[in-house]
Amino acid sequence: MQYRHLGHSGLQVSELSLGSWVTYHNQVDAAAAREMLAAAFDAGVNFFDNAEVYASGASETLMGAALRALKWPRLNYIVSTKFFWGLDDDGPAINRRNTLNRKYLMQAIDGSLQRFGLDFIDLIYCHRPDPFTPLEETVRAMSDIISQGKALYWGTSEWSADDIRSAWLLAERHHLHKPVVEQPQYHLFHRHRVEQEYAPLYEEIGLGLTTWSPLASGLLTGKYRQGVPTDSRGARPEMAFLAAGLRDAARNAAVGQLEAVAAELRCSVAQLAIAWAVKNPNVSSVITGASKLSQLQANLAAINVVERLTPEVLSRIDGLTAALAT
Ligand SMILES: NC(=O)c1ccc[n+]([C@@H]2O[C@H](COP(=O)([O-])OP(=O)(O)OC[C@H]3O[C@@H](n4cnc5c(N)ncnc54)[C@H](OP(=O)(O)O)[C@@H]3O)[C@@H](O)[C@H]2O)c1
């Protein structure tokens, strides 16, 4: 495993990381979470991604318990969480759902710390933009959370390049802690933001990237070519919004064609897809997901495929997928 700086920050993250969306609490219980965190850590993964909204807080609780059981030195791992949607518990949604207002953020961090059982969280993200809260209010709140020692770095997820730049400039002007990272979707079928829209920001403000869904939720494994497997994410009722995308005929056909390229590289299509995302030097860490230990082990081995992606291979992959990418 190699490590990359999170943008121009001093923090180094493993090229592959592991997240808990969908899986924790729903497909991965406490014992499996511990086993998979341990396997990832043993393979050199030092960054574990989470969010307040994942399993309505239960994902943070599970990860926190697993980290306590594993007893790793706190310096050796990086944990992140994200805020925006709020928790789906009882009570009125006003001021604490779909927002980045100061009141919500200052209380959300305390809730996350409690669920994780940690003194601080390494990296916190604004999980989506909030057009209804002044940017300065959000930037100041994120910076204050860091000044209070409750988090160490902050960033955004799925913000526009213009909003990221504005947030950075506001922080610069007011001597606040600046955002250092963005967390966008990035895979063979979803490329525009990372490759075009954010391109000026990598040098301009030293933006780092932790990218999500390298397998397009499993589409890039090839498992959806013959329909939706009953034990897959695509079959879960709460994931119905993914169903049409996972069954996309043209993309599934392209995945079928990628199999020949993968076979030549002596790897699976999933490993090829993950390695392809790692190959982008502007990506600090590719956040993988897995519902089973065997998936995680296979995905971690993608790191050995990166060097096999020569310009010639990359251009063949482009030829099969670029026209279908957004
Ligand atoms: N910031 C954001 O808005 C945002 C959004 C989404 C995700 N994320 C982060 O990114 C992480 C990764 O995203 P993701 O889970 O969507 O990643 P992904 O790699 O696109 O999908 C992972 C899923 O694909 C299936 N899979 C993985 N490896 C496989 C293999 N080798 N063979 C067969 N199936 C395999 C598993 O689902 P099944 O076994 O259920 O089919 C697994 O849970 C998340 O955990 C989260 O931390 C962030």
The ligand as a Tripos MOL2 file, in Angstrom:
@<TRIPOS>MOLECULE
LIG
   48    52     1     0     0
SMALL
NO_CHARGES

@<TRIPOS>ATOM
      1 N1        -19.7850   11.2010    0.1400 N.am      1 LIG1
      2 C1        -20.8030   10.5310   -0.3380 C.2       1 LIG1
      3 O1        -21.8450   11.0950   -0.6640 O.2       1 LIG1
      4 C2        -20.6820    9.0460   -0.4940 C.ar      1 LIG1
      5 C3        -21.6460    8.3320   -1.2390 C.ar      1 LIG1
      6 C4        -21.4730    6.9580   -1.3630 C.ar      1 LIG1
      7 C5        -20.3950    6.3120   -0.7700 C.ar      1 LIG1
      8 N2        -19.5000    7.0400   -0.0420 N.ar      1 LIG1
      9 C6        -18.3450    6.3870    0.6250 C.3       1 LIG1
     10 O2        -17.6490    5.5510   -0.2780 O.3       1 LIG1
     11 C7        -17.6120    4.2140    0.2140 C.3       1 LIG1
     12 C8        -17.6050    3.2660   -0.9470 C.3       1 LIG1
     13 O3        -18.7870    3.4510   -1.7310 O.3       1 LIG1
     14 P1        -19.5630    2.1820   -2.2640 P.3       1 LIG1
     15 O4        -19.8380    1.2310   -1.1310 O.co2     1 LIG1
     16 O5        -20.7010    2.6680   -3.0780 O.co2     1 LIG1
     17 O6        -18.4060    1.5210   -3.1980 O.3       1 LIG1
     18 P2        -18.5060    0.5520   -4.4400 P.3       1 LIG1
     19 O7        -17.1680   -0.0770   -4.5390 O.co2     1 LIG1
     20 O8        -19.0070    1.2610   -5.6400 O.co2     1 LIG1
     21 O9        -19.6120   -0.5280   -4.0380 O.3       1 LIG1
     22 C9        -19.3770   -1.4060   -2.9750 C.3       1 LIG1
     23 C10       -20.3980   -2.5420   -3.0210 C.3       1 LIG1
     24 O10       -20.2170   -3.3190   -4.2120 O.3       1 LIG1
     25 C11       -20.2850   -4.7080   -3.8870 C.3       1 LIG1
     26 N3        -18.9220   -5.2540   -4.0550 N.ar      1 LIG1
     27 C12       -17.7500   -4.6730   -3.6310 C.ar      1 LIG1
     28 N4        -16.6930   -5.4280   -3.9780 N.ar      1 LIG1
     29 C13       -17.1760   -6.4990   -4.6270 C.ar      1 LIG1
     30 C14       -16.5670   -7.6030   -5.2290 C.ar      1 LIG1
     31 N5        -15.2360   -7.7480   -5.2280 N.pl3     1 LIG1
     32 N6        -17.3650   -8.5410   -5.8260 N.ar      1 LIG1
     33 C15       -18.7100   -8.3940   -5.8390 C.ar      1 LIG1
     34 N7        -19.3610   -7.3470   -5.2790 N.ar      1 LIG1
     35 C16       -18.6030   -6.3920   -4.6690 C.ar      1 LIG1
     36 C17       -20.7590   -4.7870   -2.4440 C.3       1 LIG1
     37 O11       -22.1710   -4.7020   -2.4020 O.3       1 LIG1
     38 P3        -23.1490   -6.0010   -2.3490 P.3       1 LIG1
     39 O12       -22.3680   -7.1550   -1.8500 O.co2     1 LIG1
     40 O13       -24.2580   -5.5960   -1.4510 O.co2     1 LIG1
     41 O14       -23.6250   -6.1720   -3.7570 O.co2     1 LIG1
     42 C18       -20.1860   -3.4990   -1.8700 C.3       1 LIG1
     43 O15       -20.8250   -3.0710   -0.7010 O.3       1 LIG1
     44 C19       -18.8570    4.1380    1.1250 C.3       1 LIG1
     45 O16       -18.7740    3.1190    2.0790 O.3       1 LIG1
     46 C20       -18.8110    5.4960    1.7710 C.3       1 LIG1
     47 O17       -17.8570    5.5190    2.8070 O.3       1 LIG1
     48 C21       -19.6210    8.3910    0.0870 C.ar      1 LIG1
@<TRIPOS>BOND
     1     1     2 1
     2     2     3 2
     3     2     4 1
     4     4     5 ar
     5     4    48 ar
     6     5     6 ar
     7     6     7 ar
     8     7     8 ar
     9     8     9 1
    10     8    48 ar
    11     9    10 1
    12     9    46 1
    13    10    11 1
    14    11    12 1
    15    11    44 1
    16    12    13 1
    17    13    14 1
    18    14    15 2
    19    14    16 1
    20    14    17 1
    21    17    18 1
    22    18    19 2
    23    18    20 1
    24    18    21 1
    25    21    22 1
    26    22    23 1
    27    23    24 1
    28    23    42 1
    29    24    25 1
    30    25    26 1
    31    25    36 1
    32    26    27 ar
    33    26    35 ar
    34    27    28 ar
    35    28    29 ar
    36    29    30 ar
    37    29    35 ar
    38    30    31 1
    39    30    32 ar
    40    32    33 ar
    41    33    34 ar
    42    34    35 ar
    43    36    37 1
    44    36    42 1
    45    37    38 1
    46    38    39 2
    47    38    40 1
    48    38    41 1
    49    42    43 1
    50    44    45 1
    51    44    46 1
    52    46    47 1
@<TRIPOS>SUBSTRUCTURE
     1 LIG1         1 GROUP 0 **** ****
